[in-house]
Amino acid sequence: MSVQVQQRTRMFARVLGPFFTIVAIVVALRAPDMRQLLSEFTASDVWPWVTGAFILMGGISIVAFHQLWRDPAAIIVSALGWLLIARGVFLLAFPDTFASVANRVIGAVGVWQAVYVVFAAIGVYLTYVGWK
């Protein structure tokens, strides 16, 4: 892999790593508050729309500049880009479905905490790759 390609992965990892680490830890710690936050988030059609638009823009940016599938960090960055696109489109196109699914699964606090521990670990790994 060329130095330029490796640098691109490192630059994305520098941003995505700390972001996912911090968000995952905060969400895991605030898991009991998530039902109220979801209720407030879905109370207006504006929030899912705006959030979906920004998530979609971030995902498209990652996919546009990072379609690399050669090493673990590059695969994670590229996969996150595609996942963000899917989530952004889902929020924009199906906000009511999003709210319904989220309401059904939000009570599984232990499962969500485990998921966010995994996301935090991915974030720590990307932070290491980006800043080593």
C-alpha positions as CSV (number, residue, x, y, z in Angstrom):
1,M,0.0,0.0,0.0
2,S,1.4,3.4,-0.9
3,V,2.4,6.0,1.7
4,Q,-0.3,8.3,0.4
5,V,-3.0,5.7,0.9
6,Q,-1.8,4.8,4.4
7,Q,-1.8,8.5,5.2
8,R,-5.4,8.8,4.1
9,T,-6.4,6.0,6.4
10,R,-4.5,7.6,9.3
11,M,-6.2,11.0,8.8
12,F,-9.7,9.4,8.8
13,A,-8.6,7.3,11.9
14,R,-7.5,10.5,13.7
15,V,-11.0,11.9,13.4
16,L,-13.2,8.8,13.7
17,G,-11.2,7.1,16.4
18,P,-11.6,9.8,19.1
19,F,-15.1,10.6,18.0
20,F,-16.3,7.0,18.3
21,T,-14.4,6.5,21.6
22,I,-15.8,9.6,23.3
23,V,-19.4,9.1,22.0
24,A,-19.5,5.4,22.9
25,I,-18.2,6.0,26.4
26,V,-20.7,8.9,27.0
27,V,-23.6,6.9,25.6
28,A,-22.7,3.8,27.7
29,L,-22.6,5.9,30.8
30,R,-25.8,7.7,30.0
31,A,-27.7,4.6,28.9
32,P,-30.5,5.2,31.4
33,D,-31.1,8.6,29.8
34,M,-31.4,7.4,26.3
35,R,-35.2,6.8,26.3
36,Q,-35.8,10.4,27.2
37,L,-33.3,11.6,24.6
38,L,-34.9,9.4,22.0
39,S,-38.3,10.8,22.9
40,E,-37.1,14.4,22.6
41,F,-35.2,13.6,19.3
42,T,-38.3,12.1,17.7
43,A,-40.8,14.6,19.0
44,S,-40.1,16.9,16.0
45,D,-39.6,15.9,12.4
46,V,-36.8,18.4,12.1
47,W,-34.2,16.5,14.3
48,P,-34.2,13.2,12.4
49,W,-34.1,15.2,9.1
50,V,-31.2,17.4,10.1
51,T,-29.3,14.6,11.8
52,G,-29.8,12.3,8.8
53,A,-28.6,14.9,6.4
54,F,-25.4,15.5,8.4
55,I,-24.8,11.7,8.9
56,L,-25.3,11.2,5.2
57,M,-22.9,13.9,4.3
58,G,-20.3,12.5,6.6
59,G,-20.8,9.0,5.2
60,I,-20.6,10.2,1.6
61,S,-17.4,12.1,2.4
62,I,-15.8,9.0,3.8
63,V,-16.8,6.8,0.9
64,A,-15.8,9.4,-1.6
65,F,-12.3,9.8,-0.2
66,H,-11.6,6.4,1.4
67,Q,-12.6,3.2,-0.5
68,L,-9.7,1.1,0.8
69,W,-10.1,-2.5,1.9
70,R,-6.6,-3.7,2.5
71,D,-5.8,-3.6,6.2
72,P,-8.0,-3.7,9.4
73,A,-8.0,0.1,10.0
74,A,-8.8,0.8,6.3
75,I,-11.6,-1.7,6.3
76,I,-13.1,-0.3,9.5
77,V,-13.0,3.3,8.1
78,S,-14.5,2.3,4.7
79,A,-17.2,0.2,6.4
80,L,-18.1,3.0,8.8
81,G,-18.6,5.3,5.7
82,W,-21.1,2.9,4.2
83,L,-22.8,2.4,7.5
84,L,-23.2,6.1,8.0
85,I,-24.7,6.4,4.5
86,A,-27.2,3.7,5.3
87,R,-28.1,5.3,8.6
88,G,-28.4,8.8,7.1
89,V,-30.7,7.6,4.3
90,F,-32.7,5.6,6.8
91,L,-33.2,8.7,9.0
92,L,-34.1,10.9,6.1
93,A,-36.5,8.5,4.3
94,F,-38.0,6.5,7.2
95,P,-37.9,8.6,10.4
96,D,-41.1,7.0,11.8
97,T,-39.6,3.5,11.3
98,F,-36.4,4.6,12.9
99,A,-38.3,5.9,15.9
100,S,-40.4,2.7,16.1
101,V,-37.3,0.4,16.0
102,A,-35.4,2.6,18.4
103,N,-38.3,2.5,20.9
104,R,-38.4,-1.3,20.7
105,V,-34.7,-1.8,21.3
106,I,-33.9,1.0,23.6
107,G,-34.9,-0.9,26.8
108,A,-32.1,-3.4,26.3
109,V,-29.6,-1.3,28.2
110,G,-27.2,-4.1,28.8
111,V,-27.0,-5.0,25.1
112,W,-26.5,-1.3,24.1
113,Q,-23.8,-0.9,26.7
114,A,-22.0,-3.9,25.2
115,V,-22.4,-2.6,21.7
116,Y,-21.0,0.8,22.8
117,V,-18.0,-0.9,24.5
118,V,-17.3,-2.5,21.1
119,F,-17.6,0.9,19.4
120,A,-15.3,2.4,22.0
121,A,-12.7,-0.4,21.4
122,I,-12.9,0.3,17.6
123,G,-12.5,4.0,18.4
124,V,-9.4,3.3,20.6
125,Y,-8.0,1.2,17.9
126,L,-8.5,3.8,15.2
127,T,-7.1,6.5,17.5
128,Y,-4.0,4.4,18.0
129,V,-3.7,3.9,14.2
130,G,-4.2,7.6,13.5
131,W,-1.9,9.0,16.1
132,K,0.8,6.4,16.6
